[in-house]
């Protein structure tokens, strides 16, 4: 099997060691110095060519090493999009890691793709026929912000220092190693400032504004959910459309609360954009722009929530708050989200079907989520019981790998599963 780019840090290195312990032959392709720093093992090879060279290189690589499975993190990066195309053409299984649909104690692992590329059923009937769900509590993932931040710093530092070796590599997002630390310092300063500045607003949420406002959580400005899974070219465009619709169709006694994404705090500030658009449409006194208020409080006291495609959408459903999705989301289906246009949502946001939500939640946890974290508890820890999702994914990987290994030729399913467990 083949590993491509993983999350910044040691996760793929640990994953590779785990697979090797299970008797699976593993290869890894590194694209930059950060990849090499965190995965320096002998089974890793460097791709140093241009983007134009990548498809041919990968085709030759999977042919010569009889690759049957590819694991990667995020399916919207250029190198990964090309890899998926090659894999589909050659009948190779692709498994995609991503941030958890259910947070904070899960990460996502799906076959074929995630988010807008997910194979999760998108019709209500698929969940209505499921048995009564059992809501099990996951183990705490113990995700560490410090470990994540340190991994990011080391990754980009190694990428910078080894740029001479990977001259043609192009990062999937705009990034400046000199500028980024300053942005995170600014993020910390802003966090303190906003916490002081916004103290009175939280009191209003459970007081005079309770059930009188709609909530709009923004996404990171360069999120793939915007560029690949929505009609919007920018967060500013989404802000403008949402405020205009609110001004035209919402009740005169209703408010709109727009919340900045915490990971975007140091990079962007939409205060001027929100103010200018709200003033243009005559609702600047009813539109409130915030940053760091308690998310569950915001959700529980809102009339409804409007998202592009965010995990906040699932949190909204969890709290029973009506939801309108403006992009492509795995949870955008009848019974869970509002299915007509945004104009009508302001007047009658409807209700969340709790039974459909419970079945949907249990389904995606069982079929797409691993209890763990990229910077905390390793989800493939052998001390824990193997989940159904791990059984399916690792059985697929192990079985295909052993089909090419004469030592295991002819082993039945039970024998393969005993190795996975």
C-alpha positions, -999 to 999 in steps of 0.1 A, spaced: 0 0 0 10 36 -5 9 67 18 9 101 2 7 134 23 -8 131 58 -16 158 84 14 178 94 32 159 122 39 123 131 5 107 124 14 91 91 47 79 105 28 62 134 2 49 109 30 34 87 46 16 116 13 2 127 6 -12 92 40 -27 90 34 -45 124 3 -59 108 24 -75 80 14 -50 53 40 -37 29 41 1 31 55 27 8 55 65 13 60 93 -12 74 126 2 68 159 -16 87 184 5 111 188 34 82 187 59 71 153 47 107 140 49 112 154 84 82 136 98 86 104 76 123 97 71 121 59 70 136 37 42 102 29 27 98 66 17 107 80 -17 110 116 -28 90 131 -57 110 160 -69 95 166 -103 70 192 -115 32 189 -113 33 180 -150 55 150 -141 34 137 -112 8 116 -130 33 96 -151 56 92 -121 27 78 -100 15 55 -127 49 40 -130 53 37 -92 20 19 -86 27 -5 -115 62 -14 -105 53 -19 -68 19 -35 -73 1 -9 -52 -34 -19 -42 -44 8 -17 -36 45 -13 -41 64 19 -40 103 19 -51 133 40 -76 155 22 -88 148 -13 -88 183 -28 -50 189 -30 -35 188 -65 -13 158 -59 -41 139 -43 -67 147 -70 -43 133 -96 -36 103 -74 -73 96 -71 -77 98 -109 -49 74 -114 -62 50 -87 -97 50 -103 -82 43 -137 -62 13 -124 -87 -1 -99 -68 9 -68 -87 16 -35 -83 51 -21 -89 58 16 -91 95 27 -83 109 61 -98 142 71 -107 163 102 -136 146 121 -172 151 110 -179 147 147 -156 166 169 -135 167 191 -130 130 197 -131 116 162 -112 118 129 -126 109 95 -115 80 73 -136 72 42 -131 51 12 -133 70 -21 -136 106 -7 -147 129 20 -171 159 24 -186 167 -10 -169 135 -24 -183 112 3 -203 81 -5 -225 85 26 -262 80 16 -278 114 9 -315 103 12 -337 102 42 -350 67 36 -315 52 41 -316 63 77 -353 58 85 -349 20 80 -320 17 105 -326 1 139 -328 22 170 -294 39 174 -272 34 205 -253 66 213 -220 54 227 -196 79 243 -162 80 227 -129 79 246 -114 114 251 -91 121 221 -69 144 241 -60 165 211 -32 189 218 -32 224 203 5 228 214 14 196 196 -5 207 165 12 242 165 47 227 171 41 202 143 31 230 119 62 251 128 86 222 123 69 210 91 71 244 74 106 250 87 118 217 73 100 226 40 118 259 39 152 244 46 149 216 21 133 237 -7 166 233 -27 159 196 -28 122 199 -37 125 228 -61 92 221 -80 69 215 -50 39 238 -48 20 239 -15 -18 235 -17 -24 268 2 -8 302 2 19 302 30 48 324 40 71 310 68 82 346 77 47 359 78 28 330 94 43 333 130 34 370 130 -1 361 121 -4 337 149 10 363 174 -17 386 161 -43 359 166 -33 355 202 -35 393 208 -69 395 191 -82 366 211 -76 384 244 -90 417 230 -122 401 217 -127 382 249 -128 415 268 -147 433 241 -175 407 237 -183 399 273 -216 417 273 -228 400 241 -230 365 257 -253 379 283 -275 392 256 -276 358 239 -294 343 269 -313 375 276 -328 400 253 -316 382 221 -326 347 230 -345 331 201 -344 364 182 -313 358 161 -299 337 133 -264 325 136 -238 324 107 -205 307 114 -178 316 89 -152 292 75 -115 296 70 -108 319 41 -89 292 21 -110 262 31 -114 236 4 -151 235 14 -154 270 -2 -133 265 -33 -144 229 -41 -177 223 -24 -196 256 -28 -207 282 -54 -187 309 -36 -154 323 -46 -147 339 -12 -160 342 23 -169 379 15 -192 367 -12 -210 344 12 -213 373 38 -228 396 12 -254 372 -1 -264 361 34 -268 397 48 -287 408 17 -311 379 20 -316 386 57 -323 422 51 -349 414 25 -368 385 41 -361 382 79 -385 397 104 -378 433 115 -373 422 151 -347 395 143 -309 398 144 -280 382 126 -249 371 144 -218 364 122 -190 345 139 -154 346 127 -136 312 125 -111 308 153 -84 294 131 -87 325 108 -84 350 136 -49 362 128 -53 360 90 -86 378 83 -109 404 97 -143 408 81 -155 436 104 -154 462 76 -171 438 51 -199 429 75 -205 465 85 -204 479 49 -228 452 35 -252 455 65 -252 493 62 -259 491 25 -290 471 31 -301 491 61 -296 464 88 -263 474 104 -280 478 138 -293 442 136 -261 425 124 -235 416 150 -200 404 142 -183 383 169 -152 361 173 -149 340 205 -182 334 221 -192 300 235 -204 280 205 -230 257 222 -246 288 238 -248 305 204 -264 274 189 -289 266 216 -303 301 217 -305 307 179 -336 306 157 -316 290 130 -281 285 116 -268 292 81 -235 275 70 -216 268 37 -204 234 49 -190 232 84 -189 208 113 -208 235 131 -237 223 110 -236 190 127 -233 207 161 -264 227 152 -284 195 145 -271 180 177 -286 210 196 -318 207 176 -313 241 160 -328 244 124 -301 245 97 -297 259 62 -268 247 41 -254 269 13 -227 245 0 -224 207 -3 -226 189 30 -229 152 39 -257 161 64 -278 182 39 -308 159 36 -346 160 42 -354 158 79 -322 173 90 -317 206 71 -340 232 54 -345 221 18 -359 252 1 -343 286 -5 -327 309 21 -354 336 16 -380 313 31 -357 300 59 -357 334 76 -395 333 80 -400 296 89 -368 277 96 -387 245 105 -375 218 129 -348 191 131 -361 155 131 -343 141 162 -348 105 153 -333 109 118 -304 129 133 -297 101 159 -296 75 131 -275 97 108 -250 104 136 -246 68 145 -243 58 109 -215 82 101 -196 74 133 -198 37 125 -189 40 89 -166 71 87 -152 80 121 -123 68 141 -121 76 178 -89 95 182 -70 126 171 -41 136 148 -24 153 177 -36 132 206 -48 96 211 -38 74 181 -70 58 168 -52 26 157 -39 18 192 -38 -20 195 -48 -17 232 -83 -7 221 -109 -29 206 -109 -28 168 -139 -9 156 -161 -20 127 -147 8 105 -111 -3 112 -121 -39 104 -135 -29 70 -107 -6 60 -78 -27 73 -93 -60 61 -95 -45 26 -59 -33 29 -46 -65 44 -64 -88 21 -52 -71 -11 -17 -69 2 -16 -106 10 -30 -116 -24 4 -105 -38 24 -123 -10 30 -160 -17 35 -166 20 -2 -159 26 -17 -171 -7 -50 -188 -2 -57 -175 33 -94 -172 40 -112 -142 55 -110 -154 90 -72 -157 88 -69 -123 74 -91 -108 100 -72 -124 128 -41 -106 115 -59 -73 114 -72 -77 150 
